[in-house]
Amino acid sequence: MGSTIPLYLQIQQHLLEKIRSGTWPAHHQIPPEEQLARDFGVSRMTANKAIRDLVQQGYLTRQPGLGTFVTDRKAESSLVDVHNIAEEVRGRGHRYECDVLLAEAIAADDEVALRLGVRLGTRVFHTRIVHRENGVPIQLEDRFVNPRWVPDYLETDFHRHTPNEVLVAACPITDVEHVVEAVRVDATTAERLEMDATQPCLSMIRRTWSGEHLISYARLIHPGDRYKLRSALSRRAS
């Protein structure tokens, strides 16, 4: 029996295998639509859709008059959705690792209490983790979790499961708030991210809800030259 996977997805899988394996490195020119259409026995429109989707996802870039090329991708996260950073890294064909700096219960200070929607001094869970891609730090995550909704949070082996995995498993995320700004970091943060303190960073404040419950508040710091955030909005009529 033939594959039940749509033809354009078969082309995408072929292209992604070449990219993720390193067979096609950054800036490599991929075969033109006409050739892909012939190789897969599909219409040029089908080949075009496969390429167009990968362009939108950031894997490919079109250069008018020249062709389509593999993107030199910085680490990237969606600004709209909340994804597991370990899966993002592995999805790029890279190695994920992390340094767990803290996993503790603390009394909420003024900022944490405000952001997490609890009383000052309330016991909350706190983790601080450096996420790495191919050994290079790409994110410092300071996260505060309400124990009422995720009581077993600190029992996690965070080298095996990211905070995102734990939270999604315990309380499926229904609402997210993001606040992003460019910042300079202090010497300690720069050291943890193995970067020059004079270089700019992207700071994201993220709060997540499950239904009516405010579950988590996180401060995420990314070196500006290693990371980018992506947002997509469709205004197509239904």
N, C-alpha and C positions, 0 to 999 in steps of 0.2 A: 504494500500500500504506500502511496505517496505521503509526504509530510502534510500534516494538517495546519502547520504554521503558515500564516499568510506570506505570500511571496516577498512583499517588501520587507517583512521582518527577517526572512531568510537572508536577504541581501544585507540588512543591518547587522545581523549576527556575524556574517562573513567579514564585513568591514571592521567590526569591533574586535574580532579575534586577531586580525592583522595588527590593529592599533595596540591592543593590550599586551600582545606577545612581544611587541617591539619590532616586529617585521617591518611595519611602517612607522618610523619614528616621527617626531615632531617635524613639521614642514614638508613631509613627504607628499608628493602629489598622487592622489588616488586615480584609478582608471576613470575615464569620462563616462557619462550616463549611457552613451550609445554602446560602449563596450560592455558595461554591466548588464544592460538590457539583453545583449546578444548572449553573454555568458550564462545568464539565468533563464533565458527564453521568455522574457517578459516584455511588456511595453516600456517605452522610454518614460511614460508617466509614472509607472510603478517604481522604476529605478530612481526617478526624480524625487518621489516621496521618501524613499529610504534615505537618500542623501539629505534632503531638506530637514527631516526629523533629527538627524545627527548634527546638522548645523545648529539647530535650535537648542540641542542638548549640550553644545559646546565642544563636541569631539572634532568637528570639521569646520573649516572656514572657506568661503568662496572668494575668489579674487577675479573680478570681471576681466574677461579677455585672456586670463591665464589658466584657470581651472580651479579645482577644489583640493584643499590641502589639510593635512592632519594638524590640529591645533596644538600649540605649546601650552598645555593647560596648567594653570595654577590650581592648587587645591581649591575646591569650589563647593559651596553649599547653597541650597535654595533659601531665599529670603522669605518665601511664602510657606513652604512645608518644613516639617521637622524630621530630619533623617538621622540615622545612626552613623556617626562619623567613621566608625570602623568599616561599615559597609561602603560608605562613600570612597574611602581610601582603597579598599580591595576592589571596588568596582572600576577603579582606574588602573587595575593591574599592579598595584603597589603594596608594599608591606606595611601593616599597621602595628604599632606598639604604643604603650603608654607608660608614664611614670605616675604612680599614685603617691601624691605628696601628703595628703591628709584624708582621713575618714573618721569623723568624730561627731559627737553630740555636743552642742553648744547652746548657750542662752542667746536668744535673738537680740541684737543691738537695735538701735533706732532704725537704721536703714533696712535691715533684714526684716524686722517686724512690719515696717510699712510695705515693703515690696511683696512679702509673703502673706500679708493680711492676717497676722497673729499679734497677740499682745507682747509688749516689751518684756523680755526675759523668758519668753516661752521656749521650752526645749525644742530645738530643731536639729536636723541632720545636716552635716556640712562635709562636702568632698572637694578636694582640689586635685586636679589631674592635668598633666601635660600630654596631649595627644600628638603622636609622631607619624609622619609618612616617610617611609624609607629612611628612618632614623632621624629625620629633621623635624623639630617641633613646629606644628602648624596651628596649635590652639592651646591656650591655658584656660581651663574650665574651673570656675569657682561656683559650686552649686549648693543651694540650700533647699531642703525638702521638708515638707510638713509630715512628721512621723504618724500623724493620725491617719493619713491616707496610704502611706507606704511604710508600714511598721518594720519590715525586714530589710530595709534599704542598706543599712550598714553591714549586714551579714554577707553582702555580695563580694565575690572576688572580682574586683574591677579590672584586673588584668585580662579576665576572660569575658566579662560582660560590661558594656558601657553603661553609664547612668541612664542614657536614653532607653536602652533595652529594658532595664529594670522598671522604669517608670511606665513605659508603654504596656509591659506585661501586667503591671499591677493596676494601672488606671489608664485606659485608652484615652489619648489626648483628643479633646474636642475643640479647644480654642487656644490660640497662641498670640502673644503680644511681643513684638520686636521693636527695640529702639537701637539704632545704629549711629555711631559717630566716629570720626577720626580722632585719635588721642596719642599723646606721648606717654610712655610708661616709665615707672621708676626703675632704679637699677636692679632691684631684686627680681621684678617681673622680666626685665630684659635678660637677666642671667638665666632664668628658667626657660625662656624662649630662645636662648643662644643667639641673641641679636644685639646690635648696637642700640643703646638707649636713645640715641638721637634720631633713630628711624621711626617713621609713623606706624601706627597700628590701627586696625579696625576693632572697635569695641562694640559688642552687641549685648544688650540686656534682654533676656528672654524670660517671659513668664508663661507657664502652661497650666491649663485648666482641664479637668475631666468633669464634664457637666457643670454643676455649680461650684465645684470644689477647686480652689487654687492649690495646685499640687507642688509646684517648683518655681524657684527663682534662680536664674543663673547669670553670671557675668562671664562672657566669652571674649578672650583677647586673641587676635590673630595678627601675626606680622604682616604688614601691608604688602610686602613684596612677595609673599608666599601664598596669599589667600585672596579670594574674591567671593562676593555674594551675588547671586543671580535671582532675578524676579521676572516672571512672565505673566502677562494678563491677556486673556482672550476676550474680545468684544463681539465675537461672532453671534449672530442671531440663532436662537435654538430652533 
